[in-house]
């Protein structure tokens, strides 16, 4: 009887320790959606470009979750574009504007998609400009689904926007610009 009770205690102890380690491991996984997107806002109607950049900075934890300096500086700038951040280093992260080409039938969509896939495989997000009801809106491509589609997130005020058909949207608009970035070693 003592042997059975002892075995049960060992089994329960091992189970509790294993469960605690599994939970700790899960919380160490820094999820872009839960940790960044849910806690971020686009604070001006036309500040989606700096808002997307801020989400990348928050993902790398180089700024705090209450960082809105880029949007506060930008406000409702009407003549802004990715060029405002091209080759610009912010908190150790340097941003690059890519695929600044006419959106027509000659746009290299396959090359664009391959660039995005390569960035995602390298563990980086990609900022993308996509058509919206009011013109263009910026999203952050976070991952690729098993069927090859890109999942993109953005904010409109405190409202979260999620697109699971990014490739389809890009194809319909005959291409688009993206913004990639580089990080220093160890970040």
N, C-alpha and C positions, 0 to 999 in steps of 0.2 A: 504494500500500500504506500509506504514512504517513497519507494522508487517511482511509483506512478505520479504521486504529488510532486516530487522533485522534477520529474520529466515535464510535467505540465507547467511548472514555474519557469523552467528553462525555455520551453517552447514559447510561452507568453512573453517572457523578457526579450527573447530574440525577435519575436514578431513586433513588439513595441519599438525596439531599437531600429529595426529595418524600416518600419513605417516612418519613424521620425527622420531617418536619413533620406528617405524618398521624398518627404515633404520639403526638407531643407533644399535638396537638389532642385526641386521644382521652383521654389521661390528665388533661387539663384539665377534662373533663366530669365534674362531681361527681355520681355516681350514688347515689341514696338507698339502694338495696338493698346495693350493694357497700361503700359507704363508711360507712353508718350501721347498718343492720339487722344485717349480718354481724358487726359489732364491738360490739354492744350485748347486754346481758342483762337479763332481769327478775329481780331478786335476791331478792324475797320473793313468796310465793304470791299475796298480795292487792295487789301494788303495780303493777298493770297501768296504772292511770291515770297516776301520775307517770312510769312507764316510757315511755309514749307521748309525754308532754310532753318528756321528756329526749331522745327520738329527734328531735323537731322542733328542739330547741335544738342538738343535735349536727349536724343537717343544715345549719343556718345558721352553724355553727362559732363560736357565741358561748360555747360550753363545750368542753372537751376530750373526747376519746373515753373517758376514764376517769371522767367525771362521773356520779356516782350519788347526789348530795346529796338530790334530791327523794325518791327511793325510800328512802334511809337514814332520812330524817325521817318518812316515811309508814309504813314497815315493813309490818305486816299490819293496817292500819286497816280496820275492818269497816263503818264508817258513812260512808265517803268517796264522793264523786261528783264530777262535772264542776264542781259549784258551788264546790268548793274552789279551782278555778283560774279561775273566772269573773271577768272584768275584772282579772285579776292580771297585772302586768308582771314578766317574768323576763328579765333580761339584754337589755332593749330590746324584747322580743316580748311583746305583750299578747294573752291568750287570752280567748275568749268562748264561753260555753255557749249552744247553740241547740236549738230544737225540744224544749223541755221540755213535752211534751204527753202526754195519755193515748195509750197504744198500742192503738188500736182502729180500727174501719172508717172513722172520721172523720179519721184522721191524714193530713196533707197530704203524702203520699209524693212526688208530682210536684214540689212546692215544695222538699222536702228534696233530691231528686236534682238539681234545677236549681241549688240553692245549692252543692252539692258540685261540679258541673260548672264553675260560675263560679269557685270557688276554685282548682280544678285549672288552668283556663285562665289564671288570674292567676299561676300558678307556685307556688301554696301547696298544702301537704298538708292533709288533714282528719282529725282524730281522731274515731273513731266507736265507739260501744258496740254490740256484737253479742252475741246469745245464744250461750252455750256450755254444755257439760255441767254445769258447776257454777254457773251463773247467767249473768253477763255478763262479757265480756272486751273490752278496748280494742284497737283496731287503728288503723293510720295508712293512710289511703287515699293512694296514691302516684300513681296514673295511671288513665286511662280507656283501654280497649281500642278498636280500630276499630269493634267491634260495640256499643259503648256501655256495657259492663260496667266496674265499678270493681275495681281490684286493690288489695288491702289486705295490710299486713304487721303482724306482732306478734311478740313473744317470749314464751316460757314457759320460764323459766330461760334456758338457752343455746340451746334449741330454737327454730328459726325457723318461724313459722306464715305461710302464704301463702294468701289467699283470692282466687279469681278469679270468684266469684259473689256479691259483696257485695250487689248490688241484689236478687237473688233472696232472700237471707237477710233483708234488711230488709222486703221485701214479706210474707214468711211471718210475721214478727213484728209486723206492723201498725205499723211505724215504729220510730224510735229517736232518741236524742239524738246531737248531734255537737258538736265543739269546733273553732272556727275561730280564727284569730289575725291580728294585724296586725304588720307589721314597720316599723321606721323607714326613711325614704328611704335608698337605697343598700345596704340589707342584702339 
